Amino acid sequence: MKYSKATNYALHTMAYLIAAAPEKPVGVQQLADHQGVSPTYLSKILTKLVKAGLIESASGANGGYRLRGKKEEVSFLDVIHAIEGMTSIFECCGSGNPECRIHQVMVSAEGAMEQHLKNTKLIDLMMK
């Protein structure tokens, strides 16, 4: 299983915002510099996080991004779904029969992984 680099940057951005817990927004340049990534590229990722309701943006001279909601509630799965979408990572190449045993095993494994990612909050990283 492999997630995109965008998901990696999104998870690190969210962890940064959770750790900093800024009252005033953090600029895209500061977020990009922290990860060594282009601000233009990171802006596209931030847009997805805004659309998912995980962060909010403020425009203007003192604009930037900050968490929306409680930092204790942000899970790995929330961020992954914001970037990757909700589609399954496995496509069965068989007949599409729901009785396919291979499909059942893969869907079960994916469900277990998603449950783990849902139960693991980003703030947990700050407490270790």
CYANA upper distance limits for C-alpha pairs under 8 A (distance plus 0.5 A):
  1 MET  CA     89 ILE  CA      8.17
  3 TYR  CA      7 THR  CA      6.84
  3 TYR  CA      8 ASN  CA      8.09
  3 TYR  CA     84 GLU  CA      8.17
  4 SER  CA      8 ASN  CA      7.29
  4 SER  CA     84 GLU  CA      8.23
  5 LYS  CA      9 TYR  CA      6.76
  6 ALA  CA     10 ALA  CA      6.52
  6 ALA  CA     45 ILE  CA      6.97
  6 ALA  CA     83 ILE  CA      7.47
  7 THR  CA     11 LEU  CA      6.58
  7 THR  CA     79 VAL  CA      7.84
  7 THR  CA     80 ILE  CA      6.52
  7 THR  CA     83 ILE  CA      6.37
  7 THR  CA     84 GLU  CA      7.65
  8 ASN  CA     12 HIS  CA      6.82
  9 TYR  CA     13 THR  CA      6.47
  9 TYR  CA     35 GLN  CA      7.99
  9 TYR  CA     42 LEU  CA      8.06
  9 TYR  CA     45 ILE  CA      8.33
 10 ALA  CA     14 MET  CA      6.58
 10 ALA  CA     45 ILE  CA      6.97
 10 ALA  CA     46 LEU  CA      7.94
 10 ALA  CA     49 LEU  CA      8.25
 10 ALA  CA     79 VAL  CA      7.28
 10 ALA  CA     83 ILE  CA      8.09
 11 LEU  CA     15 ALA  CA      6.62
 11 LEU  CA     76 PHE  CA      7.75
 11 LEU  CA     79 VAL  CA      6.90
 11 LEU  CA     80 ILE  CA      8.31
 12 HIS  CA     16 TYR  CA      6.60
 12 HIS  CA     35 GLN  CA      8.28
 13 THR  CA     17 LEU  CA      6.75
 13 THR  CA     31 LEU  CA      7.20
 14 MET  CA     18 ILE  CA      6.55
 14 MET  CA     67 LEU  CA      8.44
 14 MET  CA     79 VAL  CA      8.48
 14 MET  CA    122 LEU  CA      8.24
 15 ALA  CA     19 ALA  CA      6.54
 15 ALA  CA    122 LEU  CA      6.62
 15 ALA  CA    123 ILE  CA      7.80
 16 TYR  CA     20 ALA  CA      6.52
 17 LEU  CA     21 ALA  CA      6.10
 17 LEU  CA     22 PRO  CA      7.50
 17 LEU  CA     66 ARG  CA      6.97
 17 LEU  CA     67 LEU  CA      7.04
 18 ILE  CA     67 LEU  CA      7.69
 18 ILE  CA     71 LYS  CA      6.38
 18 ILE  CA    122 LEU  CA      8.20
 18 ILE  CA    123 ILE  CA      7.21
 19 ALA  CA    123 ILE  CA      8.10
 19 ALA  CA    126 MET  CA      7.20
 21 ALA  CA     66 ARG  CA      8.19
 21 ALA  CA     67 LEU  CA      7.97
 22 PRO  CA     26 VAL  CA      7.73
 22 PRO  CA     66 ARG  CA      7.17
 23 GLU  CA     66 ARG  CA      8.08
 24 LYS  CA     62 ASN  CA      8.41
 24 LYS  CA     66 ARG  CA      7.76
 25 PRO  CA     57 SER  CA      7.96
 25 PRO  CA     58 ALA  CA      7.36
 25 PRO  CA     62 ASN  CA      7.70
 25 PRO  CA     63 GLY  CA      6.33
 25 PRO  CA     64 GLY  CA      5.04
 25 PRO  CA     65 TYR  CA      5.16
 25 PRO  CA     66 ARG  CA      5.53
 26 VAL  CA     30 GLN  CA      7.27
 26 VAL  CA     31 LEU  CA      7.56
 26 VAL  CA     63 GLY  CA      7.74
 26 VAL  CA     64 GLY  CA      5.24
 26 VAL  CA     65 TYR  CA      5.61
 26 VAL  CA     66 ARG  CA      6.88
 27 GLY  CA     31 LEU  CA      6.96
 27 GLY  CA     62 ASN  CA      8.42
 27 GLY  CA     63 GLY  CA      6.88
 27 GLY  CA     64 GLY  CA      4.59
 27 GLY  CA     65 TYR  CA      6.82
 28 VAL  CA     32 ALA  CA      6.43
 28 VAL  CA     39 PRO  CA      6.53
 28 VAL  CA     42 LEU  CA      7.85
 28 VAL  CA     43 SER  CA      7.32
 28 VAL  CA     64 GLY  CA      6.64
 28 VAL  CA     65 TYR  CA      7.83
 29 GLN  CA     33 ASP  CA      6.45
 29 GLN  CA     39 PRO  CA      6.18
 30 GLN  CA     34 HIS  CA      6.65
 31 LEU  CA     35 GLN  CA      7.27
 31 LEU  CA     39 PRO  CA      8.39
 32 ALA  CA     36 GLY  CA      6.33
 32 ALA  CA     37 VAL  CA      5.59
 32 ALA  CA     38 SER  CA      6.52
 32 ALA  CA     39 PRO  CA      5.69
 32 ALA  CA     42 LEU  CA      6.91
 33 ASP  CA     37 VAL  CA      6.98
 33 ASP  CA     38 SER  CA      8.44
 33 ASP  CA     39 PRO  CA      8.44
 37 VAL  CA     41 TYR  CA      7.73
 37 VAL  CA     42 LEU  CA      7.43
 38 SER  CA     42 LEU  CA      6.71
 39 PRO  CA     43 SER  CA      6.42
 40 THR  CA     44 LYS  CA      7.33
 41 TYR  CA     45 ILE  CA      7.41
 42 LEU  CA     46 LEU  CA      6.63
 43 SER  CA     47 THR  CA      6.63
 44 LYS  CA     48 LYS  CA      7.20
 45 ILE  CA     49 LEU  CA      6.99
 45 ILE  CA     83 ILE  CA      7.72
 46 LEU  CA     50 VAL  CA      6.64
 46 LEU  CA     55 ILE  CA      8.49
 47 THR  CA     51 LYS  CA      6.70
 48 LYS  CA     52 ALA  CA      6.67
 48 LYS  CA     82 ALA  CA      6.58
 48 LYS  CA     83 ILE  CA      6.80
 49 LEU  CA     53 GLY  CA      6.87
 49 LEU  CA     54 LEU  CA      6.00
 49 LEU  CA     55 ILE  CA      6.45
 49 LEU  CA     79 VAL  CA      7.82
 49 LEU  CA     82 ALA  CA      6.42
 49 LEU  CA     83 ILE  CA      7.84
 50 VAL  CA     54 LEU  CA      6.39
 50 VAL  CA     55 ILE  CA      5.49
 50 VAL  CA     56 GLU  CA      5.98
 50 VAL  CA     57 SER  CA      7.57
 51 LYS  CA     82 ALA  CA      8.41
 52 ALA  CA     82 ALA  CA      6.04
 53 GLY  CA     68 ARG  CA      7.24
 54 LEU  CA     67 LEU  CA      6.78
 54 LEU  CA     68 ARG  CA      5.97
 54 LEU  CA     69 GLY  CA      7.77
 54 LEU  CA     74 VAL  CA      8.15
 54 LEU  CA     78 ASP  CA      8.50
 54 LEU  CA     79 VAL  CA      8.31
 55 ILE  CA     65 TYR  CA      7.04
 55 ILE  CA     66 ARG  CA      6.02
 55 ILE  CA     67 LEU  CA      4.83
 55 ILE  CA     68 ARG  CA      5.07
 55 ILE  CA     69 GLY  CA      8.42
 56 GLU  CA     65 TYR  CA      6.15
 56 GLU  CA     66 ARG  CA      6.15
 56 GLU  CA     67 LEU  CA      6.73
 56 GLU  CA     68 ARG  CA      6.17
 57 SER  CA     63 GLY  CA      7.64
 57 SER  CA     64 GLY  CA      6.10
 57 SER  CA     65 TYR  CA      5.05
 57 SER  CA     66 ARG  CA      7.19
 58 ALA  CA     62 ASN  CA      8.30
 58 ALA  CA     63 GLY  CA      5.07
 58 ALA  CA     64 GLY  CA      5.80
 58 ALA  CA     65 TYR  CA      6.86
 59 SER  CA     63 GLY  CA      4.85
 59 SER  CA     64 GLY  CA      6.96
 67 LEU  CA     71 LYS  CA      7.61
 69 GLY  CA     73 GLU  CA      8.44
 70 LYS  CA     74 VAL  CA      7.84
 71 LYS  CA    123 ILE  CA      7.26
 72 GLU  CA    121 LYS  CA      7.36
 72 GLU  CA    122 LEU  CA      8.17
 72 GLU  CA    123 ILE  CA      6.38
 73 GLU  CA    121 LYS  CA      7.02
 74 VAL  CA     78 ASP  CA      6.95
 74 VAL  CA     79 VAL  CA      8.23
 74 VAL  CA    121 LYS  CA      6.06
 74 VAL  CA    122 LEU  CA      6.59
 74 VAL  CA    123 ILE  CA      8.03
 75 SER  CA     79 VAL  CA      7.30
 75 SER  CA    117 LEU  CA      7.14
 75 SER  CA    118 LYS  CA      5.92
 75 SER  CA    119 ASN  CA      7.22
 75 SER  CA    120 THR  CA      6.15
 75 SER  CA    121 LYS  CA      4.58
 75 SER  CA    122 LEU  CA      6.18
 76 PHE  CA     80 ILE  CA      6.72
 76 PHE  CA    117 LEU  CA      5.68
 76 PHE  CA    118 LYS  CA      6.68
 76 PHE  CA    120 THR  CA      6.73
 76 PHE  CA    121 LYS  CA      6.56
 76 PHE  CA    122 LEU  CA      6.76
 77 LEU  CA     81 HIS  CA      6.44
 77 LEU  CA    114 GLU  CA      7.15
 77 LEU  CA    117 LEU  CA      5.48
 77 LEU  CA    118 LYS  CA      5.44
 78 ASP  CA     82 ALA  CA      6.73
 78 ASP  CA    118 LYS  CA      7.67
 79 VAL  CA     83 ILE  CA      6.98
 80 ILE  CA     84 GLU  CA      6.18
 80 ILE  CA     85 GLY  CA      7.79
 81 HIS  CA     85 GLY  CA      5.04
 81 HIS  CA     86 MET  CA      6.07
 88 SER  CA    110 GLU  CA      8.36
 89 ILE  CA    110 GLU  CA      8.14
 90 PHE  CA    106 MET  CA      7.35
 90 PHE  CA    107 VAL  CA      7.95
 91 GLU  CA    103 HIS  CA      8.46
 92 CYS  CA     96 GLY  CA      7.11
 92 CYS  CA    102 ILE  CA      8.23
 92 CYS  CA    103 HIS  CA      6.35
 94 GLY  CA    100 CYS  CA      8.09
 96 GLY  CA    100 CYS  CA      8.02
 98 PRO  CA    103 HIS  CA      7.90
 98 PRO  CA    104 GLN  CA      8.14
 99 GLU  CA    103 HIS  CA      8.40
 99 GLU  CA    104 GLN  CA      7.92
100 CYS  CA    104 GLN  CA      6.84
101 ARG  CA    105 VAL  CA      6.77
102 ILE  CA    106 MET  CA      6.79
103 HIS  CA    107 VAL  CA      6.52
104 GLN  CA    108 SER  CA      6.54
105 VAL  CA    109 ALA  CA      6.69
106 MET  CA    110 GLU  CA      6.60
107 VAL  CA    111 GLY  CA      6.57
108 SER  CA    112 ALA  CA      6.82
109 ALA  CA    113 MET  CA      6.76
110 GLU  CA    114 GLU  CA      6.60
111 GLY  CA    115 GLN  CA      6.61
112 ALA  CA    116 HIS  CA      6.81
113 MET  CA    117 LEU  CA      6.75
114 GLU  CA    118 LYS  CA      6.46
115 GLN  CA    119 ASN  CA      6.63
116 HIS  CA    120 THR  CA      6.66
117 LEU  CA    121 LYS  CA      8.27
120 THR  CA    124 ASP  CA      7.55
121 LYS  CA    125 LEU  CA      8.23
122 LEU  CA    126 MET  CA      8.00
123 ILE  CA    127 MET  CA      7.33
124 ASP  CA    128 LYS  CA      7.37
